[in-house]
Amino acid sequence: MTTEHTFQGKWITSGRFAALEKRNVFHRQLAPAVPPESPELQNRHVLFRRKFTLTSEQIKSTKIYISADDYYKLYVNGRFVGQGPTAGYDFHYFYNEMDLSDYVQPGQNTLAVHTYYQGLLNRVWVSGDHQHGLILDVVADGKTVVASDETFLQHEHTAYSACGIVGYDTQFMERYDAAAPEVGFEQPDFDDSGWEKAQLRQNAHYQLFPQPSSQLVFEDIRPVSLKREGNRIAIDFGGVYVGVMLFSAHGPKDSEITLHFGQELLEDGHVRYDMRCNCVYEEFFRLSGAQKDILNPFDFKSFRYAEILLPEGAEVDMDSIVLVARHYPFQLTAKCQYHDEKALAVWKLCVDTLHYGFQEVNQDCMDREKGYYLGDGCYTLLTYCMLTGHYVLIEKFFDDFLATKFINRGLMTCAACAMMQEIAEYPLMMYPLLYAYCRLTGNLDYVRNRYDAFADILDFYHEQYTDTDGLINRSDKWCVVEWPPNFQDGYDAEIEEGKMSHSKHVALNAYYLGAIKYFNAVAGLLGKAPYADLSPLKTAFVKAFWDSERKQFRDSDISQHISFVGNAYPYYFGLFPEEAGKQEFLRRVREARLSKTSLFVVFPLLAALSRDGEAQLVHELLTDDMAWLHMLREGATRTFEGWGKEMKWNTSLFHLTMSVGAMFLADWNLQDILLA
């Protein structure tokens, strides 16, 4: 946990960025899009160096407080220390605190920082806004001995050039040139005599806060299979991880090693680097001609397999090949309540996914999007926190998304980024998580301090979208309902992205009533009056959607169609007016199993079944051959984005959503966090 710190250092940058005015990248989704960042400002790697001295006494208690926009990697005396920060808005930007006592020495020390400005408008960072910079203080024995200012030297790193953009403008693929003069910049004896002085950021208006979440940890993953065939080296790391591959090589100057990465293999045994998830993981390592060049990637990828294609005369030190996996600290405290082989296999798959998938935030996938999503993020986050007993991430999650109200009172789909998307049900999915947080932690003061902010979201939905009967009848936010669309079971309502809807539909209104239901329960825990009277809303809901003959809910008030998904959410939120209707839906569940559920229905469905004492059915669904076990039969080491590789046109094979299976396999009583 980082402590409060008042910086003496100033925001510093390079001449390229020093005088740029902040560019506003924020807007409602249906408003005109912001133009892309200027190409000359994209993919900029800016390095900083500073020498400083310490006494023998000072090195016993030396800390650094540091932040950068978009990102930094910190080295002290040539050794990697850490990286960050987690993304944030400039009015609530994060900094890290790290102990340097094991990295510094009496006498002269070298501080080196590799910063990065990506410049793409995506789900990863708030980038493309012209804001780049570094700020830091080194504090030894209680006194600031280094503060970022114009005494720092800076230079752009020319080793990195782009060789493609992957995903949804998610990241640049890298061509790394080991002959670049900046290689080795982190070493104390590096010659920086040709570097320029750093410049102060003239328009830096950050409000800095200690990052409440932990920093990443790193694991060296060695290959389980390493084969050399001619000029090709085939590598299998045994599972899909998130990180970078390192190795050393030598060969003729300017010759290039081709690198392929992927989550699966082709039939001929080569790596499928043109992946299902719209990422072409092909990169290049240009050699310097020296006896030993070390590949040093900056950005991370999600992969299991790698392929090294060598040019004539090049060789790789096979023993040096390693995948450095990055993830959020993970300490499992829960146990699987079942002992059968199938349940344990699903448990391991889900737990491993959460262990190696969580990053600085709960990204949905670590390849195509790297998105910090509000919707399914509620489910994966709750699962992660209950497995580990670590609830700080939920608090940060709430605060990060409440911060998006400066764009829209009804919140945005992704937080701390420059991709503008609004999905109507996502903010409403927070309220069951809020109630669960209250019950699990008892930290009611945290919720009490944010009660008005959560109430304002529901106020916004009521003011902007509801009809005279209190139901949502229009929306300028689109609805997912279930994803991909082939799992919507023909859901008959206006839910298209990029369009206004002008009718009532059952899924969104079920979420709306469910949010009020759970928020009323939160109010009760806080000793407050209910937020709203749910009774007239339930009456209106039944009147609008209930089919009394078929004992199920229709998709909309202007449709006769009845879908599985259109009844799953009313079941989750306890909105069936008749026991016969509930039993009819349970019959459909037993018949369909999980064949009609995907990213958004599976958690509410299993939660409702668990709440209602359907333990045997839950176990059957968790161990159904066409669900998680189907992933395992297709070679999954982490949960897929769906039950199989072919279920979606851009499937990620390392996606967090389906890891929620662990929630229902674990040995706890879910009744405490679910409302009847």
N, C-alpha and C positions, 0 to 999 in steps of 0.2 A: 504494500500500500504506500503510495507516494504521499509525502507530507506537504502542507501548504508552504509555498516558497514565494518570496517577492524577488523578481529578477533584477539584478544589476546590469546584466547583459542586455544588448540591443539586438533587434532583428537585423541580420546582415545577409547580403546576397551578392550576386555578380552584377556587373554593369548592365547586362542584358535585361535584368529585372528591376533594378534599383528605383527607377522613376516611373514605372508603369502604374497607372491608375487601376484600382480594383475593377474587374469586369463582373457584372451581375449575371450569373448563370441560372438564376432561380425564376420559376414561373409555374402557373397552373398547367396541367398536362394539355388541356385543349387550347392553350394560348400558343402563339407562334413560337417555334423552337429557336433556341439561341444558336447562332452560327458557330461552326467549329473554331477552335483556337487556331491562330496563325501557325503554319507548319514550322517556322523558324523558332517558335517557342515550345514546340512539343519535344518530349523525350530528352530533356536536358538533365545531364548528370553534372552537378556542381560540387567540387571538392573544397574543403577548408582544412587548413593546418595552423597549429600554434604550438610553440615551445613554451615550457614553463618549468620552474624549479620548485622543489619541495625539500623540507628538512626531514630528518629521521623521525621526528615527532609527528609531523604533519601527515605522513603517509599512513599512520595508524587509523585515521578517520577522514578519508577523502571521499567525497561524494560529487556526483554531477547531476545537475538538473538541466534537462535538455528537451527541445522540441524542434520540429522542422515542418515545413509545408512544401511538398506533400509528405515527405518521408525522409528518414535518415538511417544510416548504419554507422555506428561509432567504433573507433579503434583507439586504443591507448598503447603507446610503445609497441606498435605493430600487431597487437592482439585484438581480435574482435571482442567487443564488450556486449553490445546489444543493439536493438533497432526499434523504431517506432516513429511517431506515436500512432495509436489508433485514430482513425479519421474523425474529424469534428468540424463544426462551423466556426468561423473566426470569432464569433461572440461567445463561444464556449469551446475553446480549443484545449487540447490536452498536452501535458508534458510528462516526462518520465523522470524518475529518480533512480540512480544506480550507485552502488557502492564500488568505488575504484581502488579500495585498499589493496586488493590482490593484483592490481595492474600497474600501480605507480611504484616509483623507486626514489631513494634519496638522490638529490641532484636534478639533472635535467630530464624532463619528460616530454613526450610528443603526443599531442592530441590531434587526431585526424578524423574528419567526418565526411562521409559520402552522402550527399543529399540528392533528392530526385524530384523533378517537376515533370509529371507525365503529360499534362495538357489535353487529355481526352475527356469528353463529357460522358461519363459512365457511372457505374454503380460502385466503384472502388473508392474513390476519393472525391473531395470537393476540389476538382482541378479544372483547368481551362479558364481560370478566373484571374490570371496574371499574377497570382500571389505565390511567390517562392521566397524561402528564407530559412535561416537557422538562428536559434537563440539558445544560449547555454550559460550556466555558471558552474565553475568548479569550486567547491567549498572544502577547505582543509582545516581541521581543528577549529571549526566554527567561523572561519573567515573566508571570504571570497578571494581566491587567488587568481582566477581567470574568469573574465566576463567577456562575452562575445562583443567585439567592436572592430574598428578599422585596423587594429593591429594584427588581425587574422589575415592570412594569405588565402587566396582563392584562385581556382582554375577549373575550367570545364574538363571533364574526363572524356577524352576522344576515343577511348577503347570501345565504346558502345555505340552501335548504329543499328537502326531498325531494319529488319528484313521481313516485315509483314505485321499486320494487326489482326488479332484473333478475337473470337467471341463477339459480343456486342460492343465493339470498340473497347474491349476489356484491357488488353495489354499489347505492348510491342514485343514481337519476337526479336531476339538479340543476335547480332553478329559481334563477337568479342575479339578484339585485335590485341594480341599479347605484345605486339611491338609498339603500342601507343606509349608515348613518353610519360604518361601519368601512371602507368602500371607500377605498383609498389609504393604508391603515394603514402600509404599508412606507415611505412617503415621509418624509424628515426633517422636513418642516414640518407633518406631520399633528398635529392637536390631540388629544392623549390625556389632557387634563386631567380628563376624567370617568371615566377608567379606574380600576380598583382594583388594589391591590398583589397580586402573585402570592402564593400560599400554598404552604407546603412540603407535599409528599406525606408523610403520616404513616406510611404502610405501604409504603414503597418498598424492595424487597429485591432489586434487580437486581445481577447480576454482569456487569460491562461488559467487552467484548473488542473490539479493533479489527476492523472489518469487513475480512476478507481479500480480498474481491472489489472490483473497481473500481466507482465510481459510474456512473450512467447518463450517456449523452451525448444531446444534443438536436439535431435537424435541422429547419430550416424547409422545409416542402414546399409549393410554390406550386401552385395549380390548373393542370391541363392543359386544363381546360374550365370556363368560367364564363359562365353564360347568365342573363339577366334576362328574365322573362316576366311582366308585370304585377306582382303583389305577391310573386312567387316567384323566388328565385335558386337555380339548380341548379349544383352544384359537383362536379367529378370531380378527384380528386387523383392519378389515374393508377395507383394501386395501393393495396392495403390496408395501412394503417399502424396503429401503436399510439400514441395520444397524444390531443391536444386541438386543437380549432379555435378560433382567435382572430380577432376582427375588432372594428372600432369602428362605432358607429351612433348615431343621434340620433332623437328622436321625442317625442310627447306623454308627459308624466309618467304612469307606471303602465301605459302600453300595453306589450303583451308580444309579443316576437318568438318564433315557434315554430321549433324546431330539430329536424330529423330527420337521423339518421345511419344508414348501412347499408353492407353489404359487396357489395350487388348492387342492380340496378334492377328495378322491376316492368315489365310489358309496356307500360304507358302512359308510361314514362320517369320516373316518380316513384321516390323512394328507398324501398326495402323496409326500413323502419325497425322493423317487427315481424319480426325476423329469424328465420331457421331455428333459431338457437342459443338460443332461449328468452330473448332480450333485446329489449325494446321500447325502442329508442333515440330517445325523444322527450324533449326538454328545452326550457326556456323562459328567455328573457332579458328581464327587466323593465327598462324604460328609466326614467331619472330626470328627463327633461326638459331635461337639460344639452345643450350643443352637441356633446359627445363622450363617449359611454359606451363602455367597453371590456369585452367579454366576458372573464371570467376563471374558467374551469372549474378545479375542483380535481382530480377523479378522471379517469382516462383511459378511453378506449374503443378498440375495434378497428373501423376503418371505412375505406372508400374514398370513398364518396359522401356528400354533405351537401346539405341543402335548407333554405333560410332563407325562412320565410313571414312577410311583413311586415304589421303592422297599418296602418290608415289613418294617413298622415302620417309614417311612419317611413322612414328611409333608412339605407343601409349604405355605408360607404366601401369600394368594391369592391377597391381596391388593398390594403386592409388584411387581406384574408382570407388566412389561412395555417393550415396544419396543422403543429403542432409535434410531430414524431415523437420518441418516446423509445425507447431501446434500449441494450443493453449494448455497450460498445466492441467493434468488429469489425474485424479486419485479416486478410484472406484470405491465407494462405501456400501453400495447396495449389492444384493445377491439375487440370483434367479430363484424363483419359488418352485420351479419345476425341475425334474431330474431326468426326464426322457431325452433321448438323443436329439430329436427334432427341435425341441424347445431350446436346448442348450446350444445347438448350432445357430439358431436365430438370435439368441442372446449374444453370442460371441460376435456375430456379424454386426449387430446394432451397436454394441459397446465399442468395438474397434472403430466403427465409423465415427462415433462421437469423440473417442480418444484422439484420433488422428485428423479429424475433420475440422474441429473448432479452431478458429484462428483468433485474431484480435477481437473479432465479433463473430456471431454465428452466421457465417455466409451460407447461402443455400447450396451453391456448388463452388468449387474452387478452380474452375476452368472457364466455362463459357461466360459467366456473369461476375463471380466473386461478389454477389449482392448481399447486402445487409437488409433482409426483407422483414417486414412487419408481420405478414400473415402467417405462413407456415413456420416462421421463426418463433412464434409464440409456443408452438408445440415442441419443436426441437430444443428450445431453450429450457422449457420446463423439464423435459426429460433429462437433459444434461445436468441441470442443477439438482434434481432429485437423486440422480445417480451418484453425484459427488458431494452433496451437502454444501455446495458453494453457491450462494445466492446473490453475490455482488453483480454478476452479469445480468440478472433480471432488473436490478435497480438501474444499472447503466442503460439497459435496453429501453426501459420506460422513459428515462430522461432524454435519451437520444431521439426518440420518436416524438415526445412532447415538444422537443425543440423545433420540430418541423412545422409547427403551427405558424411560424413567421411567413411561410409560403401559403399555407391554407389552414384555416381553423380545424378542418376535418382531417388534418395530417396527410403525410405523403406515404407512398408505398415503401420507399427505401430511404434510410437515414444517412446523414453525413456523406452525401455524394452529390454529383452534378447531373444525375439522370432523373428527370421529372416524370413521375408516374403516380397515378392515383387509382386505387382499387377500392371500391366502396365498402366491402365487408372487412377489409384488413384492420382498420382502427377498432372495429367492433369486436374483433377476436382478442383484443387485449384484456377485456373485462373478466373472463374466466381465469386468465393468468393472474390478474390483479388479486382476485379472491383467493386463488391457490397460494400466492405469495403471502398474503395475510395469514392464512391458516398454517402455512409451513414455517414461517419465520417469527410470527408474532410481532413483527416490527411495524406496529400501527402508526407510529409517529411519522415514519417515512411516507406512508400512504396519506395520512392526515394532511401533511404539508403539500400534497399534490392533488388532494380531493377536488378542489375547484377546477384544476386543469382538466381532469378526467370528466367532470361534469360539463365543462364547456364544450367538449367534443360532442356529447349527446345533445346538448343545447343546439349546436350547429346543425346536426342532422335533423333535429326537430324543426328548426327555423327555416332551413333551406329546402328540405326534401319531403316533408310529410303533408298528407292531405288532411281534410277536416276530421277524418276518423282517427288520425294519429299515425297511420301507416305511411311508409315511404312510397311515394307515388311518382317520383321523378328523381333523376340523378345525373350530374355531370361527371360522376366517377363511374368507370365501367366495373363489371363484376366478373370474377373468375368462376364462381359457383363450384366448379370442379375442373381440374386440368390434368392432362390435355383434353380438348373438347370431345374426343371420342369416348370419354367417360362421363359425359353429361347426360347420357341416357335420353337424348332427344329433348332436353330441357327447353321448354317453349316460352321464351321471354326475351325482351330486349336487353342484351348484356354485352354488346359488341364494344371492343375498345375503340376509343376515339369518337364515340357517339353519345348523345344525350338519350336517356331512357325516359319514357312517358307513360309507364304503366307500373302497377304493383306486381311484384313477383315474390314468390314464397321464400326463396333462399335468403335474399337480402333482408326481408322483414323478420324472418326467424332469427337471423343474427342480431337485428336491432332489438327485438324483444328480449333475446337472450342477454344482450349487453346490459339492458336495463335491469333484468332479473338479477344478474350477478352484481351489478353496481348497487342495487338495493341491499343485497346481502353484505357488501362491503360497508355501506352506510351503517347497517345494523352493528357490525363489529366495532365501528368507530363511535357508536352511541348517537348517531345522527338519525333524523327522520328519513324514510325511504326517498330516493331521488324522484320517483314518479309512481303513480298508481298503475300497476300493470293490468288490472282487471279489465278496464275498457279496451285496452289494446289487444288483449287475448280474445275478447269478444269480436272485435273488428277483424282480427286475423282469421278466426274461424269462419266468419261470415264471408270474407273475401276469397278464401282458398279451399275450404273444406267441402268435399264431395260426400254427402251423407249416404249415398247409395253404395259407393265403392269403398267407403271408410278410409279414404286417403286424401292427401292434399293435392290440389291442382297446382300446376307450375305458376300460373298467374291469374289475375282476376278477369282476363279476357281469353283464357285458354281452357280447354277441357283435358289437356294432356296431363298425365300423372307419371312422374319419373321417380326413380330410386333416390336420386340426390335431393329432389324436392321434398322428400319425406324424411331423409336422414337428419337434416338440421332441425326440423320440428321435434323429432324424437330426442335428439341431444338436449334440446332446451326445454323438454317437458311440455310441449304445446298440443299434444293430441287431446281432443275433447272427449274421446271415448276409448275405453279399454280395448274394445273390439278393433279399433283402428291401429292401436299400438301392436296388438297381436298379429294383425294382418301384415304390418311392416316387418315384424320379427319373422314371420313366415317367409317373406321375400328375402330377408337376410340369409336364412338357413338355405334357401334355394339358390341364391346368387353367390353366396359366400362373399369373397372380396372382389369378384369379377367386375363389379360396378363401382368400385372405389379406387381412388388414386391419391394424389397429393393432399387433397383437402378434406375428403370424407373419412379416410381411414381412422384418423385420430378421434374425431367426434363420435364416430360409430362405436369404436372400441371403448371409449370413455363411457358412453351411455350404457352399453352392455355391462360393463364392469359395475357401474352404479346400480344397475337393476338386478345384480346378483346372477348374471348369466355367465358364471365363471367357466363352465364347461364349453359353452359356445365360443367364448373368447379364446380359450386354449385351442379349440379346433381351428379357428380362423388364423391364429398366429402360426400354427403348424400346418396350414393347408398347403398342398403341393403346388398350388398356382400362385402363391404369395412369396414370402421371403425365401422359402425353399426353392422356388423357381429361380430366383436370383442366384442362389448357391449352385444350382445345377448348371447355370450359365457361367460359372467361374467367378462369381462375385467375392471380393474380399472386403468390400465396403458396399453399403446399400446403393442401389441404382435409383435413378429418377423414374420410378415406376417398377412394376413387377418383372419387367424383362427388357432386354436391349432394344427390341423392335416396337415397343409400345408408344414411342414418341419419335418425332422426326429429328430431334436434336438432343437425344438422351445423354445426360452426363452419367458416367459410371462411378462417380463419387459425389453423391448428393445426400444431404443430411435428412431430408424430410422423412424418409421411411425408417430412419433409425428410431423413430418413436415407438417401434415395436417393443423396445426395452422397457418402456414405461409400464406396459401391461404384463410383462414377464417378471418384473421385480417383486420383491417380498415386502410390499407395503399395502396399507389400506387406503385405496383411492376414494373411499366414501367421504373422507375428511375434506376433500378439495372439490367435490362435485355436488351440485345441487339437484335435488329430485325435480 
